[in-house]
């Protein structure tokens, strides 16, 4: 099981390095994902309100 632990730490270090080195691209990705989730929530809300 130590391999899984090391891979998790390596992935976390890579993500931290990437965010520190290029903060604009990850920020846009997170913003895009948040926009998609908001759109999905709005669609679900419309669907549920139409049922009533």
N, C-alpha and C positions, 0 to 999 in steps of 0.2 A: 503493500500500500504506500510506501514512501514515494514511489514514482508519481502517483496521482497528486500527492501533496506538492512535489517539486514542480510538476507541470502547472498546477494551479498558481503557484508563486511566480513561475516564469511568465505565464499569461498575464497576471496582474502587473508585473514589472513592465512587460511590453506595452500594455494599455497605458500605464502611467507615463512611460517614456513618450509614447505617441501623442498623448494629450499635452504634455509639456512642450514637446518639440513642434507640433502643428496644432495649436488649439482651435483654429478656425474650422478645419474640416470635421473634427468630431462634434463641434458645437452645431454645425449645420445638420449633421446626421441625427443628432438628438432632437433638434428642432423639427426636422422632417418626420421623425418617428412620432413625436408628440402631436404634430398636426394630423397624422394618420389616425392616431388613437382618438383624437378629438372628433374627427370626422365620423369614425365608426360609432362613437358614443352618441353623436347627434343622430345618426341614422337609426340606431337602436331605440333612442328616445322617441323618434317619430313613429317607428313601427309599433312600439308599446302604446303610445297615446292613440294611435289609430284603432287599436284593438278595443279600447274601452268605449 
